Amino acid sequence: MKFFKESETPDDSSSVFSSSDSMSHNSVKQKLPNLRVLKFYQFMVSHKFIIATYIGVFIIQTAIWAIVGGIDEILYSLNTDLQNRKRFFVSPGFFEFKIGCSLTSGILIVILIESVFYIAAEVITLIMCIRSDRDTWSIKKETLIYVIVQSIGISLFVISSFIDIMSILVDYFVPYALFMFGALALETIICVLLPVCYAIRKDFHSTHHNPQDSTLESILKNKKGFKTILDFARRSYCPEAVLCWSDIQRFKDCKKREKKLEIAKYIIEHYLTPSSYLELNMPQLANVKEELSLMVMGSASTVSNDVFDMIENHCLQDLADLQHRLVSSDKFIASMVQELKELQRLKASCEEKVEETFNVELEI
């Protein structure tokens, strides 16, 4: 399949950007229908949310244990009837660690209330997972697989509790609660260990790639290639680098000073502002924004085309890994990269022949 005309080079008129196609907030919405939803999903898969969730659940569970245990101990100590007094939740008590404990109907009610809360939260997140697009990290697939594993573990635990030989005899030697612990162990394997193994295997079989590879820019300047990369980036929860790169090309192609200044302000406002929907993932973003704002607003004449070169290079570096993954999963991009490399090889070969011919003529 031919992606470029024979008269074109990879960096030639295949560009899909022009000064008349300047960026606006509406055009972003056309490419990404709901930026707020995308930003929400980005936050849901971020380390901040995961760590905050684990810490929050740990604090809540510890608080419940301390409060319920404290109430149980206070009521037990206030009961003056030594013959009939007993703990309402757990016997021999929440703070007794020398011997095992036995559950009562009171603590089962607490566990049931907690279970309803966690099941409701899981159902809500599962609905969001089903409604979301298929991501490129296989998060959705892993989640659905684990839901099946979790359902099997819970079913086996509940069924075992109704079988006398399991609940009375077998449980004495091998607790049937291990069905639940087994499901939790499989969660770690499916959602943590296997993704790490997949990444290591992909890195092992992959060839080294140059972040500044010109094929990336050539793909971005091709209309279908740009749409393919943007969709892949959206499903990877990182479309901001693609959109920022495209806006920088519009900025460079724009000839009118007022329009050029408008696009420059848009880039600074939407990509270099912390906590914005399209915030770039780069260090010291606030300082970069302040520096570029002074350069743009302080320019008496037309803003220089190279003012965003550092941002453009950062975007290309961010997209290098994305392109690498996309080549291994998309036949169109893989064929395009192969043709671009062939064109580059032919161009280099032609340049060598011209240089050899020129040297021979000089010798003659």
CORHUMO-V374998 format. One record per backbone hydrogen bond with DSSP energy under -1.0 kcal/mol. NH is the residue of the N-H (numbers start at 1). CO is the residue of the C=O. E is the energy in kcal/mol with one decimal. If there is no record, write none. Layout:
nh=NH co=CO e=E
nh=NH co=CO e=E
This chain:
nh=8 co=5 e=-1.7
nh=12 co=9 e=-2.2
nh=21 co=18 e=-1.5
nh=28 co=24 e=-1.6
nh=29 co=25 e=-1.8
nh=30 co=26 e=-1.6
nh=31 co=27 e=-1.4
nh=32 co=28 e=-2.9
nh=38 co=34 e=-1.9
nh=39 co=35 e=-2.8
nh=40 co=36 e=-2.2
nh=41 co=37 e=-2.4
nh=42 co=38 e=-2.4
nh=43 co=39 e=-2.1
nh=44 co=40 e=-2.1
nh=45 co=41 e=-1.5
nh=46 co=43 e=-1.1
nh=50 co=46 e=-1.9
nh=51 co=47 e=-2.9
nh=52 co=48 e=-2.4
nh=53 co=49 e=-2.5
nh=54 co=50 e=-2.3
nh=55 co=51 e=-2.6
nh=56 co=52 e=-2.7
nh=57 co=53 e=-2.8
nh=58 co=54 e=-2.3
nh=59 co=55 e=-2.5
nh=60 co=56 e=-2.6
nh=61 co=57 e=-2.8
nh=62 co=58 e=-2.3
nh=63 co=59 e=-2.4
nh=64 co=60 e=-2.5
nh=65 co=61 e=-2.4
nh=66 co=62 e=-2.5
nh=67 co=63 e=-2.9
nh=68 co=64 e=-2.8
nh=69 co=65 e=-2.1
nh=70 co=66 e=-2.3
nh=71 co=67 e=-2.6
nh=72 co=68 e=-2.3
nh=73 co=69 e=-2.3
nh=74 co=70 e=-2.5
nh=75 co=71 e=-2.5
nh=76 co=72 e=-2.0
nh=77 co=73 e=-2.4
nh=78 co=74 e=-1.8
nh=82 co=80 e=-1.4
nh=85 co=81 e=-1.6
nh=91 co=102 e=-1.8
nh=102 co=91 e=-2.7
nh=104 co=89 e=-1.0
nh=108 co=104 e=-1.8
nh=109 co=105 e=-1.6
nh=110 co=106 e=-1.6
nh=111 co=107 e=-2.6
nh=112 co=108 e=-2.3
nh=113 co=109 e=-2.4
nh=114 co=110 e=-2.4
nh=115 co=111 e=-2.6
nh=116 co=112 e=-2.3
nh=117 co=113 e=-1.9
nh=118 co=114 e=-2.7
nh=119 co=115 e=-2.9
nh=120 co=116 e=-2.3
nh=121 co=117 e=-2.1
nh=122 co=118 e=-2.4
nh=123 co=119 e=-2.7
nh=124 co=120 e=-2.3
nh=125 co=121 e=-2.2
nh=126 co=122 e=-2.4
nh=127 co=123 e=-2.4
nh=128 co=124 e=-2.1
nh=129 co=125 e=-2.2
nh=130 co=126 e=-2.4
nh=131 co=127 e=-2.3
nh=132 co=128 e=-1.4
nh=136 co=235 e=-1.5
nh=142 co=138 e=-2.3
nh=143 co=139 e=-2.3
nh=144 co=140 e=-2.3
nh=145 co=141 e=-2.2
nh=146 co=142 e=-2.4
nh=147 co=143 e=-2.1
nh=148 co=144 e=-1.5
nh=149 co=145 e=-2.0
nh=150 co=146 e=-3.4
nh=151 co=147 e=-2.3
nh=152 co=148 e=-2.1
nh=153 co=149 e=-2.4
nh=154 co=150 e=-2.6
nh=155 co=151 e=-2.3
nh=156 co=152 e=-2.5
nh=157 co=153 e=-1.9
nh=158 co=154 e=-2.6
nh=159 co=155 e=-2.8
nh=160 co=156 e=-2.2
nh=161 co=157 e=-1.4
nh=162 co=159 e=-1.1
nh=163 co=160 e=-1.0
nh=167 co=163 e=-2.7
nh=168 co=164 e=-2.4
nh=170 co=165 e=-2.8
nh=171 co=166 e=-1.9
nh=173 co=170 e=-1.2
nh=174 co=170 e=-3.4
nh=178 co=175 e=-1.7
nh=179 co=176 e=-1.6
nh=181 co=177 e=-1.6
nh=182 co=178 e=-2.9
nh=183 co=179 e=-1.7
nh=184 co=180 e=-2.0
nh=185 co=181 e=-2.2
nh=186 co=182 e=-2.3
nh=187 co=183 e=-1.6
nh=188 co=184 e=-1.6
nh=189 co=185 e=-1.8
nh=190 co=186 e=-3.2
nh=191 co=187 e=-2.8
nh=192 co=188 e=-1.4
nh=193 co=188 e=-2.3
nh=194 co=189 e=-2.9
nh=196 co=192 e=-1.5
nh=197 co=193 e=-2.2
nh=198 co=194 e=-2.8
nh=199 co=195 e=-2.2
nh=200 co=196 e=-2.3
nh=201 co=197 e=-2.6
nh=202 co=198 e=-2.5
nh=203 co=199 e=-2.4
nh=204 co=200 e=-2.1
nh=205 co=201 e=-2.1
nh=206 co=202 e=-1.3
nh=213 co=210 e=-2.1
nh=216 co=213 e=-1.3
nh=218 co=214 e=-2.0
nh=219 co=215 e=-2.3
nh=220 co=216 e=-2.2
nh=221 co=217 e=-1.7
nh=222 co=219 e=-1.0
nh=226 co=222 e=-3.2
nh=227 co=223 e=-2.2
nh=228 co=224 e=-2.4
nh=229 co=225 e=-2.5
nh=230 co=226 e=-2.7
nh=231 co=227 e=-2.3
nh=232 co=228 e=-2.3
nh=233 co=229 e=-2.8
nh=234 co=230 e=-2.5
nh=235 co=231 e=-2.2
nh=237 co=234 e=-1.4
nh=238 co=233 e=-2.9
nh=243 co=239 e=-2.3
nh=244 co=240 e=-2.6
nh=245 co=241 e=-2.2
nh=246 co=242 e=-2.1
nh=247 co=243 e=-2.1
nh=248 co=244 e=-2.2
nh=249 co=245 e=-1.7
nh=250 co=246 e=-1.8
nh=251 co=247 e=-2.4
nh=252 co=248 e=-2.2
nh=253 co=249 e=-2.1
nh=254 co=250 e=-1.5
nh=260 co=256 e=-2.5
nh=261 co=257 e=-2.4
nh=262 co=258 e=-2.0
nh=263 co=259 e=-2.3
nh=264 co=260 e=-2.2
nh=265 co=261 e=-2.3
nh=266 co=262 e=-2.0
nh=267 co=263 e=-2.5
nh=268 co=264 e=-2.2
nh=269 co=265 e=-2.6
nh=270 co=266 e=-2.6
nh=271 co=267 e=-2.2
nh=276 co=273 e=-1.9
nh=279 co=276 e=-1.5
nh=280 co=271 e=-2.5
nh=282 co=280 e=-1.5
nh=288 co=284 e=-2.0
nh=289 co=285 e=-2.6
nh=290 co=286 e=-2.3
nh=291 co=287 e=-2.4
nh=292 co=288 e=-2.5
nh=293 co=289 e=-2.5
nh=294 co=290 e=-1.9
nh=295 co=291 e=-1.7
nh=296 co=292 e=-2.6
nh=297 co=293 e=-2.9
nh=298 co=294 e=-1.7
nh=307 co=304 e=-1.3
nh=309 co=306 e=-1.4
nh=312 co=308 e=-2.7
nh=313 co=309 e=-2.6
nh=314 co=310 e=-1.9
nh=315 co=311 e=-2.3
nh=316 co=312 e=-2.2
nh=317 co=313 e=-2.2
nh=318 co=314 e=-2.3
nh=319 co=315 e=-2.0
nh=323 co=319 e=-3.0
nh=324 co=320 e=-2.1
nh=325 co=321 e=-2.3
nh=326 co=322 e=-2.3
nh=327 co=323 e=-2.5
nh=328 co=324 e=-1.0
nh=329 co=326 e=-1.1
nh=330 co=326 e=-2.1
nh=334 co=330 e=-2.3
nh=335 co=331 e=-2.6
nh=336 co=332 e=-2.3
nh=337 co=333 e=-2.8
nh=338 co=334 e=-2.1
nh=339 co=335 e=-2.3
nh=340 co=336 e=-2.6
nh=341 co=337 e=-2.4
nh=342 co=338 e=-1.8
nh=343 co=339 e=-2.6
nh=344 co=340 e=-2.4
nh=345 co=341 e=-2.3
nh=346 co=342 e=-2.6
nh=347 co=343 e=-2.5
nh=348 co=344 e=-2.4
nh=349 co=345 e=-2.3
nh=350 co=346 e=-2.6
nh=351 co=347 e=-2.2
nh=352 co=348 e=-2.1
nh=353 co=349 e=-2.1
nh=354 co=350 e=-2.5
nh=355 co=351 e=-2.2
nh=356 co=352 e=-2.5
nh=357 co=353 e=-2.6
nh=358 co=354 e=-2.4
nh=359 co=355 e=-2.2
nh=360 co=356 e=-2.2
nh=361 co=357 e=-2.2
nh=362 co=358 e=-1.9
nh=363 co=359 e=-1.9
nh=364 co=360 e=-2.0
